[in-house]
Structures are given as C-alpha cells and as structure tokens.
C-alpha cells in the first residue's frame, strides 16, 4: 500500500492506483493548475468520501511500497485525466480495462 502526502495530510492507495494518480496529478500541477481531488473511503474505515484542493505551491509526496513501478494503463490515465479536467475535479476511480 502506497501513500500520498499533501502538506501534512496522508491518504493510502494501492501502488497501481497511486502510480496512475501520480501521472495525472503531476501533469496538472506542472501546468500550474489547481484542482479538487476526491476519493471514496472504504467501509472498513467508516465509508464516505474525501476531497482536497491541490495547489502547485503545497508540498506533495508519493510513497510507493513496492520497488518496481507498475505497468501503466493508458485508458485509465485518459479516464482519470478527463475527470481531472471537469468541474468536480479528479475522482479516484477503479481501473478501466482497454
């Protein structure tokens, strides 16, 4: 299980999801774009969802538990990127098979 730390807030994602999110988030922040990022909370953790406002000026740290990067699914990256460009912002969704 990897993690994303933004300022002092940390959330865990599996390494495969985190690798895909990293691509999309870094693309947006590299262009100087701020945006909302949302994800669902597991039922084991109480359920619901969270959202944070990502801004290029705030420190962001990706930590992967595995030593090898996972393969990248271009279809999933495109779906996440499309989400990030909508008014509701990037929504972490399960993998789309291409």
Secondary structure, 3 states (H helix, E strand, C coil): CEEEEECCEEEEECHHHHHHHHHHHHHHHHCCCCEEEEEECCHHHCCCEEEEEECCCCCEEEECCCCCCCCCCHHHHHHHHHHHCCCCCEECCCCCCC
